[in-house]
Amino acid sequence: MLSMIGLIGGLALLIFLTMRGMNLLIVGPISALFVALLSGMPLFPQLVEEGAANFVGNYMAGFSSFVTSWYLMFLLGAIFGKVMEDSGAADSVSEYIVGKFGMKFAVLAIVIACAVLTYGGVSLFVVAFSVYPMALSLFRQADLPRRFIPAALAFGSVTFTMTSAGSPEIQNWIPIEYLNTTPYAGWEVSLIVAIFMMIFGYWWLKRMITRAVAKGEKFVSRETDPIQEKRELPHPALGLIPLIVVLAISFIFHKGLMQSALILALLGGVVSAYLLNRKYFKNFWHAVSEGTIGALIAIGNTAAVVGFGGVAKAVPAFQTAVNFMTDIPGSPLIGSAIAVSVIAGMTGSASGGQAIALPILAPHYLDMGVNPEALHRVVAISSGALDSLPHNGYVVTTVRAICGESHQDAYNPVAAVTVIVPAIGVILAIILFSLGLGI
């Protein structure tokens, strides 16, 4: 009982401290320590037999294992994004999309710009940084409340693109290692779910903004607002080609190299972006350096909550919770969706939640005869729901660091389109797979 209180209390503390604006690299260990203390877990490896659970050992094992497995993907993804940004290729693609839709569909243009960049392999964090200045300009011209910008950025980045079939984002690649599938697993169902999430999520986002405007909310300028630099940009086609290269290489090599194909794909994206747009760069090597720093921050934030999960999964309450979720009656896909969603919510990370859940859940469900492609897609989509709780690294960075908003003002719209909409998408995916579609 005390262990369960510690597990739930640790998660609540993690969310509370994040909402207060504390750094995840500090919040993660503090919250994990709370879980360990209330569960009676020894603090140091010297106090237990070799291999036995302890706070420092389990936290650092979770932290370091995630870095070991995914550092190169984070590094190349962040560098690719920065190269696209520094050359103006990302801005060119974004402006082209915005220009095609016009001011009347400003919000939709922002969503699609984020979606194209995300599905092309640009880091989620970099997409937010790249599109924000344009989103700010559009919201200013349309006189829309700026507190909805984080929701527009997040909706286009971490919902119908991040976990869809073919996406080069790691949330779609982690299941491959455990299920021996491909990044295109369950693509028929994925396509239907993605279309549903985009239409329903966009309708909801527009409805929230329209209601706020009807209540008198307007755009409020700030002295710190960045000024979008006027510069010569490459042709949009030169920005799209590197994105196509990433998708093409990942498709060609995914069968032989599995998730390692993403390393080759992102490297190909960096090389092609440089060769095609080299005359437009401000400072290529500075962009590489910034990408490297960004990768360290992004993977550090994610690993910090994976470390929390490493401690959480070693306490008795966690196994009790997993047993409960895996024994849920009905379709095994329902149990897997609930389990992954809850664990992703606990860790505040879709990728972290998968990294913790799949080693436990994959053998269990595969032994039950669950279709691996269906399991892959359900796990991917469900990991993108509760992961977007307030302590999620992307949410904190986008809301606070990029957009300069508070969680109190901006988080509710973010939660609507990145938590509730994907959760409904998971339900739809389970129904479609249960009807035999895509299996």
Buried (B, 14 or more C-beta within 10 A) or exposed (E): EBBBEBBBBBBEBBBBBBBEEBEBBEBBBBBBBBBBBBBEBBBEBEEBEEEEBBBBBBBBBBBBBBBEBBBBBBBBBBBBBBBBBBBBBBBBBBBBBBEEBEEEBBBBBBBBBBBBBBBBBBBBBBBBBBBBBBBBBBBBEBEBBBBBBBBBBBBBBBBBBBBBBBBBBBBBBBBBBBBEBBBBBBBBBBBBBBEBBBEBBBEBBBEBBEEBBEEEBEBEEEEEEEEEEEEEBBBBEBBBBBBBBBBEBBBEBBEEBBBBBBBBBBBBBBBBBBEBBEEBBEEBEEBBEBBBEBBBBBBBBBBBBBBBBBBBBBBBBBEEBBEEBBEBEEBBBBBBBBBBBBBBBBBBBBBBBBBBBBEBBBEBBBEEEBBBBBBBBBBBBBBBBBBBBBBBBBBBBBBBEBBBBEBEBBBEBBBBBBBBBBBBBBBBBBEBBBEEBBE
